[in-house]
Structure formats: C-alpha cells, structure tokens
Amino acid sequence: METKVVAHSISDPELIIATLNLKKPRPKPTYITTRSFKNYNKAAFLEDISNAPRSVIGVFDDVEDILNAFNTLFNQVLDQH
C-alpha cells in the first residue's frame, strides 16, 4: 500500500491519498483423472473382479478401512483394464 500526502491551500488539514494494489488470487488448479474404456472387455473385467481377493476386506473392523480396501481392489482391477 502506498500512502501520499498532498498539500493544498483550501483547508487546514492535508489531503491523504491511499493507493491499494490488489490482485485477485489465482484459483487452485483442478485435476481430473479419467479412464479410457476404448478397449474395455466386459467379460474379462467381470472375471477379474469376481476373482479378486475379497477376503482382504474382511480383515478390517473399521468401516473406513473396509471401504479403502475395497476401493484399492476395485481400482487395481480397473487399472488392468
């Protein structure tokens, strides 16, 4: 912020001018992850998802841990296809 005092003869107090250099903050970038299903084979996907080791999910007691384990297994199968 820049402050200036301007002298004038109209009245006793001096005129004070303040200049603010404000910039609008840049928005944070948004990343979007997509998957291509161009070569998707439904039969192979269903076979791989049915053969995934779902017993790993039963090891956990916390709901958040169960969800994370399921998401990890599901995403691994999706990454293969």
Jmol script that loads the backbone (N, CA, C; Angstrom):
load data "model"
ATOM      1  N   MET A   1       0.850  -1.161   0.000  1.00  0.00           N
ATOM      2  CA  MET A   1       0.000   0.000   0.000  1.00  0.00           C
ATOM      3  C   MET A   1       0.903   1.234   0.000  1.00  0.00           C
ATOM      4  N   GLU A   2       0.564   2.151  -0.831  1.00  0.00           N
ATOM      5  CA  GLU A   2       1.339   3.385  -0.947  1.00  0.00           C
ATOM      6  C   GLU A   2       0.486   4.532  -0.425  1.00  0.00           C
ATOM      7  N   THR A   3       1.039   5.360   0.471  1.00  0.00           N
ATOM      8  CA  THR A   3       0.313   6.489   1.036  1.00  0.00           C
ATOM      9  C   THR A   3       1.045   7.775   0.686  1.00  0.00           C
ATOM     10  N   LYS A   4       0.295   8.757   0.234  1.00  0.00           N
ATOM     11  CA  LYS A   4       0.869  10.050  -0.146  1.00  0.00           C
ATOM     12  C   LYS A   4       0.120  11.163   0.580  1.00  0.00           C
ATOM     13  N   VAL A   5       0.818  12.228   0.861  1.00  0.00           N
ATOM     14  CA  VAL A   5       0.205  13.423   1.431  1.00  0.00           C
ATOM     15  C   VAL A   5       0.303  14.520   0.389  1.00  0.00           C
ATOM     16  N   VAL A   6      -0.850  15.094   0.045  1.00  0.00           N
ATOM     17  CA  VAL A   6      -0.895  16.135  -0.977  1.00  0.00           C
ATOM     18  C   VAL A   6      -1.190  17.461  -0.281  1.00  0.00           C
ATOM     19  N   ALA A   7      -0.311  18.457  -0.498  1.00  0.00           N
ATOM     20  CA  ALA A   7      -0.507  19.769   0.109  1.00  0.00           C
ATOM     21  C   ALA A   7      -1.422  20.609  -0.775  1.00  0.00           C
ATOM     22  N   HIS A   8      -2.365  21.312  -0.151  1.00  0.00           N
ATOM     23  CA  HIS A   8      -3.248  22.205  -0.890  1.00  0.00           C
ATOM     24  C   HIS A   8      -3.577  23.392   0.016  1.00  0.00           C
ATOM     25  N   SER A   9      -4.177  24.385  -0.545  1.00  0.00           N
ATOM     26  CA  SER A   9      -4.414  25.606   0.229  1.00  0.00           C
ATOM     27  C   SER A   9      -5.884  25.832   0.566  1.00  0.00           C
ATOM     28  N   ILE A  10      -6.762  24.846   0.324  1.00  0.00           N
ATOM     29  CA  ILE A  10      -8.187  25.039   0.547  1.00  0.00           C
ATOM     30  C   ILE A  10      -8.528  25.023   2.038  1.00  0.00           C
ATOM     31  N   SER A  11      -8.008  24.049   2.772  1.00  0.00           N
ATOM     32  CA  SER A  11      -8.320  23.966   4.198  1.00  0.00           C
ATOM     33  C   SER A  11      -7.058  23.606   4.968  1.00  0.00           C
ATOM     34  N   ASP A  12      -7.170  23.607   6.281  1.00  0.00           N
ATOM     35  CA  ASP A  12      -6.025  23.378   7.128  1.00  0.00           C
ATOM     36  C   ASP A  12      -5.484  21.950   7.036  1.00  0.00           C
ATOM     37  N   PRO A  13      -6.322  20.869   7.140  1.00  0.00           N
ATOM     38  CA  PRO A  13      -5.770  19.504   7.049  1.00  0.00           C
ATOM     39  C   PRO A  13      -5.290  19.185   5.631  1.00  0.00           C
ATOM     40  N   GLU A  14      -4.296  18.352   5.563  1.00  0.00           N
ATOM     41  CA  GLU A  14      -3.774  17.957   4.250  1.00  0.00           C
ATOM     42  C   GLU A  14      -4.533  16.732   3.749  1.00  0.00           C
ATOM     43  N   LEU A  15      -4.671  16.634   2.463  1.00  0.00           N
ATOM     44  CA  LEU A  15      -5.377  15.533   1.819  1.00  0.00           C
ATOM     45  C   LEU A  15      -4.475  14.303   1.812  1.00  0.00           C
ATOM     46  N   ILE A  16      -5.005  13.165   2.236  1.00  0.00           N
ATOM     47  CA  ILE A  16      -4.235  11.922   2.261  1.00  0.00           C
ATOM     48  C   ILE A  16      -4.818  10.999   1.202  1.00  0.00           C
ATOM     49  N   ILE A  17      -3.942  10.489   0.349  1.00  0.00           N
ATOM     50  CA  ILE A  17      -4.348   9.571  -0.712  1.00  0.00           C
ATOM     51  C   ILE A  17      -3.723   8.214  -0.413  1.00  0.00           C
ATOM     52  N   ALA A  18      -4.515   7.149  -0.501  1.00  0.00           N
ATOM     53  CA  ALA A  18      -4.013   5.790  -0.311  1.00  0.00           C
ATOM     54  C   ALA A  18      -4.286   5.000  -1.587  1.00  0.00           C
ATOM     55  N   THR A  19      -3.265   4.372  -2.107  1.00  0.00           N
ATOM     56  CA  THR A  19      -3.393   3.554  -3.308  1.00  0.00           C
ATOM     57  C   THR A  19      -3.186   2.097  -2.920  1.00  0.00           C
ATOM     58  N   LEU A  20      -4.156   1.262  -3.208  1.00  0.00           N
ATOM     59  CA  LEU A  20      -4.061  -0.163  -2.905  1.00  0.00           C
ATOM     60  C   LEU A  20      -3.843  -0.928  -4.204  1.00  0.00           C
ATOM     61  N   ASN A  21      -2.835  -1.739  -4.233  1.00  0.00           N
ATOM     62  CA  ASN A  21      -2.578  -2.609  -5.383  1.00  0.00           C
ATOM     63  C   ASN A  21      -3.080  -4.009  -5.021  1.00  0.00           C
ATOM     64  N   LEU A  22      -4.334  -4.271  -5.338  1.00  0.00           N
ATOM     65  CA  LEU A  22      -4.938  -5.550  -5.008  1.00  0.00           C
ATOM     66  C   LEU A  22      -4.974  -6.440  -6.240  1.00  0.00           C
ATOM     67  N   LYS A  23      -4.576  -7.678  -6.071  1.00  0.00           N
ATOM     68  CA  LYS A  23      -4.650  -8.662  -7.150  1.00  0.00           C
ATOM     69  C   LYS A  23      -5.558  -9.797  -6.710  1.00  0.00           C
ATOM     70  N   LYS A  24      -6.377 -10.231  -7.620  1.00  0.00           N
ATOM     71  CA  LYS A  24      -7.263 -11.344  -7.339  1.00  0.00           C
ATOM     72  C   LYS A  24      -6.418 -12.618  -7.258  1.00  0.00           C
ATOM     73  N   PRO A  25      -6.551 -13.402  -6.178  1.00  0.00           N
ATOM     74  CA  PRO A  25      -5.737 -14.620  -6.073  1.00  0.00           C
ATOM     75  C   PRO A  25      -6.124 -15.638  -7.141  1.00  0.00           C
ATOM     76  N   ARG A  26      -5.119 -16.334  -7.647  1.00  0.00           N
ATOM     77  CA  ARG A  26      -5.382 -17.362  -8.657  1.00  0.00           C
ATOM     78  C   ARG A  26      -6.087 -18.550  -8.021  1.00  0.00           C
ATOM     79  N   PRO A  27      -7.050 -19.108  -8.713  1.00  0.00           N
ATOM     80  CA  PRO A  27      -7.701 -20.300  -8.157  1.00  0.00           C
ATOM     81  C   PRO A  27      -6.747 -21.490  -8.214  1.00  0.00           C
ATOM     82  N   LYS A  28      -6.904 -22.389  -7.261  1.00  0.00           N
ATOM     83  CA  LYS A  28      -6.071 -23.591  -7.251  1.00  0.00           C
ATOM     84  C   LYS A  28      -6.446 -24.457  -8.447  1.00  0.00           C
ATOM     85  N   PRO A  29      -5.460 -25.114  -9.064  1.00  0.00           N
ATOM     86  CA  PRO A  29      -5.776 -25.954 -10.224  1.00  0.00           C
ATOM     87  C   PRO A  29      -6.619 -27.161  -9.829  1.00  0.00           C
ATOM     88  N   THR A  30      -7.464 -27.569 -10.731  1.00  0.00           N
ATOM     89  CA  THR A  30      -8.305 -28.735 -10.531  1.00  0.00           C
ATOM     90  C   THR A  30      -7.817 -29.839 -11.463  1.00  0.00           C
ATOM     91  N   TYR A  31      -7.561 -31.005 -10.899  1.00  0.00           N
ATOM     92  CA  TYR A  31      -7.095 -32.137 -11.682  1.00  0.00           C
ATOM     93  C   TYR A  31      -8.223 -33.147 -11.815  1.00  0.00           C
ATOM     94  N   ILE A  32      -8.438 -33.601 -13.023  1.00  0.00           N
ATOM     95  CA  ILE A  32      -9.479 -34.590 -13.296  1.00  0.00           C
ATOM     96  C   ILE A  32      -8.810 -35.836 -13.852  1.00  0.00           C
ATOM     97  N   THR A  33      -9.045 -36.964 -13.193  1.00  0.00           N
ATOM     98  CA  THR A  33      -8.492 -38.229 -13.651  1.00  0.00           C
ATOM     99  C   THR A  33      -9.583 -38.980 -14.403  1.00  0.00           C
ATOM    100  N   THR A  34      -9.257 -39.412 -15.592  1.00  0.00           N
ATOM    101  CA  THR A  34     -10.227 -40.151 -16.398  1.00  0.00           C
ATOM    102  C   THR A  34      -9.641 -41.489 -16.813  1.00  0.00           C
ATOM    103  N   ARG A  35     -10.502 -42.395 -17.190  1.00  0.00           N
ATOM    104  CA  ARG A  35     -10.077 -43.704 -17.699  1.00  0.00           C
ATOM    105  C   ARG A  35     -10.662 -43.869 -19.102  1.00  0.00           C
ATOM    106  N   SER A  36      -9.867 -44.460 -19.936  1.00  0.00           N
ATOM    107  CA  SER A  36     -10.337 -44.748 -21.283  1.00  0.00           C
ATOM    108  C   SER A  36     -10.915 -46.165 -21.311  1.00  0.00           C
ATOM    109  N   PHE A  37     -12.132 -46.284 -21.766  1.00  0.00           N
ATOM    110  CA  PHE A  37     -12.767 -47.592 -21.901  1.00  0.00           C
ATOM    111  C   PHE A  37     -12.841 -48.002 -23.375  1.00  0.00           C
ATOM    112  N   LYS A  38     -11.891 -47.513 -24.154  1.00  0.00           N
ATOM    113  CA  LYS A  38     -11.856 -47.805 -25.577  1.00  0.00           C
ATOM    114  C   LYS A  38     -11.688 -49.308 -25.833  1.00  0.00           C
ATOM    115  N   ASN A  39     -10.816 -49.950 -25.076  1.00  0.00           N
ATOM    116  CA  ASN A  39     -10.552 -51.383 -25.266  1.00  0.00           C
ATOM    117  C   ASN A  39     -11.139 -52.216 -24.127  1.00  0.00           C
ATOM    118  N   TYR A  40     -12.230 -51.757 -23.544  1.00  0.00           N
ATOM    119  CA  TYR A  40     -12.865 -52.425 -22.405  1.00  0.00           C
ATOM    120  C   TYR A  40     -13.500 -53.730 -22.842  1.00  0.00           C
ATOM    121  N   ASN A  41     -13.176 -54.796 -22.097  1.00  0.00           N
ATOM    122  CA  ASN A  41     -13.754 -56.107 -22.357  1.00  0.00           C
ATOM    123  C   ASN A  41     -14.574 -56.493 -21.123  1.00  0.00           C
ATOM    124  N   LYS A  42     -15.879 -56.449 -21.261  1.00  0.00           N
ATOM    125  CA  LYS A  42     -16.770 -56.666 -20.128  1.00  0.00           C
ATOM    126  C   LYS A  42     -16.578 -58.049 -19.518  1.00  0.00           C
ATOM    127  N   ALA A  43     -16.452 -59.077 -20.334  1.00  0.00           N
ATOM    128  CA  ALA A  43     -16.322 -60.449 -19.820  1.00  0.00           C
ATOM    129  C   ALA A  43     -15.028 -60.611 -19.022  1.00  0.00           C
ATOM    130  N   ALA A  44     -13.926 -60.064 -19.531  1.00  0.00           N
ATOM    131  CA  ALA A  44     -12.643 -60.167 -18.824  1.00  0.00           C
ATOM    132  C   ALA A  44     -12.685 -59.382 -17.514  1.00  0.00           C
ATOM    133  N   PHE A  45     -13.336 -58.214 -17.538  1.00  0.00           N
ATOM    134  CA  PHE A  45     -13.454 -57.409 -16.317  1.00  0.00           C
ATOM    135  C   PHE A  45     -14.264 -58.151 -15.262  1.00  0.00           C
ATOM    136  N   LEU A  46     -15.405 -58.700 -15.656  1.00  0.00           N
ATOM    137  CA  LEU A  46     -16.242 -59.423 -14.694  1.00  0.00           C
ATOM    138  C   LEU A  46     -15.512 -60.630 -14.117  1.00  0.00           C
ATOM    139  N   GLU A  47     -14.736 -61.310 -14.947  1.00  0.00           N
ATOM    140  CA  GLU A  47     -13.967 -62.462 -14.455  1.00  0.00           C
ATOM    141  C   GLU A  47     -12.914 -62.012 -13.442  1.00  0.00           C
ATOM    142  N   ASP A  48     -12.192 -60.940 -13.760  1.00  0.00           N
ATOM    143  CA  ASP A  48     -11.141 -60.459 -12.859  1.00  0.00           C
ATOM    144  C   ASP A  48     -11.716 -59.903 -11.562  1.00  0.00           C
ATOM    145  N   ILE A  49     -12.852 -59.217 -11.633  1.00  0.00           N
ATOM    146  CA  ILE A  49     -13.436 -58.660 -10.414  1.00  0.00           C
ATOM    147  C   ILE A  49     -14.012 -59.764  -9.526  1.00  0.00           C
ATOM    148  N   SER A  50     -14.496 -60.840 -10.135  1.00  0.00           N
ATOM    149  CA  SER A  50     -15.017 -61.953  -9.331  1.00  0.00           C
ATOM    150  C   SER A  50     -13.888 -62.773  -8.716  1.00  0.00           C
ATOM    151  N   ASN A  51     -12.684 -62.738  -9.310  1.00  0.00           N
ATOM    152  CA  ASN A  51     -11.533 -63.471  -8.778  1.00  0.00           C
ATOM    153  C   ASN A  51     -10.668 -62.617  -7.847  1.00  0.00           C
ATOM    154  N   ALA A  52     -11.054 -61.379  -7.615  1.00  0.00           N
ATOM    155  CA  ALA A  52     -10.284 -60.500  -6.729  1.00  0.00           C
ATOM    156  C   ALA A  52     -10.352 -61.042  -5.298  1.00  0.00           C
ATOM    157  N   PRO A  53      -9.274 -60.921  -4.547  1.00  0.00           N
ATOM    158  CA  PRO A  53      -9.253 -61.473  -3.181  1.00  0.00           C
ATOM    159  C   PRO A  53     -10.074 -60.630  -2.203  1.00  0.00           C
ATOM    160  N   ARG A  54     -11.372 -60.888  -2.172  1.00  0.00           N
ATOM    161  CA  ARG A  54     -12.268 -60.119  -1.308  1.00  0.00           C
ATOM    162  C   ARG A  54     -12.083 -60.460   0.169  1.00  0.00           C
ATOM    163  N   SER A  55     -11.373 -61.536   0.472  1.00  0.00           N
ATOM    164  CA  SER A  55     -11.147 -61.904   1.872  1.00  0.00           C
ATOM    165  C   SER A  55     -10.304 -60.850   2.591  1.00  0.00           C
ATOM    166  N   VAL A  56      -9.543 -60.056   1.827  1.00  0.00           N
ATOM    167  CA  VAL A  56      -8.736 -58.992   2.416  1.00  0.00           C
ATOM    168  C   VAL A  56      -9.629 -57.954   3.080  1.00  0.00           C
ATOM    169  N   ILE A  57     -10.793 -57.723   2.518  1.00  0.00           N
ATOM    170  CA  ILE A  57     -11.712 -56.722   3.052  1.00  0.00           C
ATOM    171  C   ILE A  57     -12.216 -57.132   4.440  1.00  0.00           C
ATOM    172  N   GLY A  58     -12.415 -58.432   4.672  1.00  0.00           N
ATOM    173  CA  GLY A  58     -12.941 -58.922   5.937  1.00  0.00           C
ATOM    174  C   GLY A  58     -11.968 -58.827   7.096  1.00  0.00           C
ATOM    175  N   VAL A  59     -10.714 -58.525   6.832  1.00  0.00           N
ATOM    176  CA  VAL A  59      -9.698 -58.419   7.883  1.00  0.00           C
ATOM    177  C   VAL A  59      -9.938 -57.190   8.762  1.00  0.00           C
ATOM    178  N   PHE A  60     -10.516 -56.143   8.196  1.00  0.00           N
ATOM    179  CA  PHE A  60     -10.649 -54.862   8.894  1.00  0.00           C
ATOM    180  C   PHE A  60     -11.955 -54.781   9.672  1.00  0.00           C
ATOM    181  N   ASP A  61     -11.913 -54.021  10.770  1.00  0.00           N
ATOM    182  CA  ASP A  61     -13.111 -53.793  11.581  1.00  0.00           C
ATOM    183  C   ASP A  61     -13.708 -52.413  11.330  1.00  0.00           C
ATOM    184  N   ASP A  62     -12.857 -51.442  11.036  1.00  0.00           N
ATOM    185  CA  ASP A  62     -13.313 -50.066  10.821  1.00  0.00           C
ATOM    186  C   ASP A  62     -13.924 -49.935   9.424  1.00  0.00           C
ATOM    187  N   VAL A  63     -15.045 -49.240   9.348  1.00  0.00           N
ATOM    188  CA  VAL A  63     -15.755 -49.082   8.077  1.00  0.00           C
ATOM    189  C   VAL A  63     -14.887 -48.344   7.051  1.00  0.00           C
ATOM    190  N   GLU A  64     -14.146 -47.335   7.502  1.00  0.00           N
ATOM    191  CA  GLU A  64     -13.275 -46.576   6.587  1.00  0.00           C
ATOM    192  C   GLU A  64     -12.185 -47.471   5.998  1.00  0.00           C
ATOM    193  N   ASP A  65     -11.621 -48.354   6.824  1.00  0.00           N
ATOM    194  CA  ASP A  65     -10.592 -49.276   6.347  1.00  0.00           C
ATOM    195  C   ASP A  65     -11.166 -50.281   5.347  1.00  0.00           C
ATOM    196  N   ILE A  66     -12.383 -50.740   5.609  1.00  0.00           N
ATOM    197  CA  ILE A  66     -13.046 -51.670   4.687  1.00  0.00           C
ATOM    198  C   ILE A  66     -13.276 -50.996   3.336  1.00  0.00           C
ATOM    199  N   LEU A  67     -13.757 -49.745   3.385  1.00  0.00           N
ATOM    200  CA  LEU A  67     -14.004 -49.001   2.148  1.00  0.00           C
ATOM    201  C   LEU A  67     -12.704 -48.765   1.382  1.00  0.00           C
ATOM    202  N   ASN A  68     -11.639 -48.404   2.074  1.00  0.00           N
ATOM    203  CA  ASN A  68     -10.348 -48.183   1.408  1.00  0.00           C
ATOM    204  C   ASN A  68      -9.822 -49.471   0.784  1.00  0.00           C
ATOM    205  N   ALA A  69      -9.979 -50.604   1.465  1.00  0.00           N
ATOM    206  CA  ALA A  69      -9.532 -51.881   0.913  1.00  0.00           C
ATOM    207  C   ALA A  69     -10.337 -52.237  -0.333  1.00  0.00           C
ATOM    208  N   PHE A  70     -11.651 -52.036  -0.273  1.00  0.00           N
ATOM    209  CA  PHE A  70     -12.486 -52.308  -1.445  1.00  0.00           C
ATOM    210  C   PHE A  70     -12.104 -51.417  -2.620  1.00  0.00           C
ATOM    211  N   ASN A  71     -11.929 -50.125  -2.343  1.00  0.00           N
ATOM    212  CA  ASN A  71     -11.549 -49.190  -3.415  1.00  0.00           C
ATOM    213  C   ASN A  71     -10.209 -49.557  -4.023  1.00  0.00           C
ATOM    214  N   THR A  72      -9.271 -49.989  -3.202  1.00  0.00           N
ATOM    215  CA  THR A  72      -7.958 -50.396  -3.714  1.00  0.00           C
ATOM    216  C   THR A  72      -8.085 -51.605  -4.634  1.00  0.00           C
ATOM    217  N   LEU A  73      -8.824 -52.617  -4.195  1.00  0.00           N
ATOM    218  CA  LEU A  73      -9.017 -53.812  -5.039  1.00  0.00           C
ATOM    219  C   LEU A  73      -9.733 -53.458  -6.338  1.00  0.00           C
ATOM    220  N   PHE A  74     -10.787 -52.676  -6.233  1.00  0.00           N
ATOM    221  CA  PHE A  74     -11.557 -52.320  -7.421  1.00  0.00           C
ATOM    222  C   PHE A  74     -10.733 -51.500  -8.395  1.00  0.00           C
ATOM    223  N   ASN A  75      -9.978 -50.527  -7.885  1.00  0.00           N
ATOM    224  CA  ASN A  75      -9.140 -49.697  -8.755  1.00  0.00           C
ATOM    225  C   ASN A  75      -8.005 -50.494  -9.393  1.00  0.00           C
ATOM    226  N   GLN A  76      -7.472 -51.495  -8.701  1.00  0.00           N
ATOM    227  CA  GLN A  76      -6.448 -52.329  -9.302  1.00  0.00           C
ATOM    228  C   GLN A  76      -6.996 -53.093 -10.506  1.00  0.00           C
ATOM    229  N   VAL A  77      -8.209 -53.608 -10.353  1.00  0.00           N
ATOM    230  CA  VAL A  77      -8.836 -54.311 -11.489  1.00  0.00           C
ATOM    231  C   VAL A  77      -9.128 -53.340 -12.618  1.00  0.00           C
ATOM    232  N   LEU A  78      -9.619 -52.151 -12.289  1.00  0.00           N
ATOM    233  CA  LEU A  78      -9.879 -51.150 -13.323  1.00  0.00           C
ATOM    234  C   LEU A  78      -8.597 -50.741 -14.056  1.00  0.00           C
ATOM    235  N   ASP A  79      -7.503 -50.618 -13.298  1.00  0.00           N
ATOM    236  CA  ASP A  79      -6.222 -50.235 -13.924  1.00  0.00           C
ATOM    237  C   ASP A  79      -5.742 -51.300 -14.908  1.00  0.00           C
ATOM    238  N   GLN A  80      -6.066 -52.554 -14.637  1.00  0.00           N
ATOM    239  CA  GLN A  80      -5.670 -53.634 -15.565  1.00  0.00           C
ATOM    240  C   GLN A  80      -6.452 -53.554 -16.874  1.00  0.00           C
ATOM    241  N   HIS A  81      -7.649 -53.014 -16.788  1.00  0.00           N
ATOM    242  CA  HIS A  81      -8.491 -52.973 -17.981  1.00  0.00           C
ATOM    243  C   HIS A  81      -8.556 -51.584 -18.552  1.00  0.00           C
TER     244      HIS A  81
END
end "model"
wireframe off; spacefill off
backbone 0.3
color backbone group
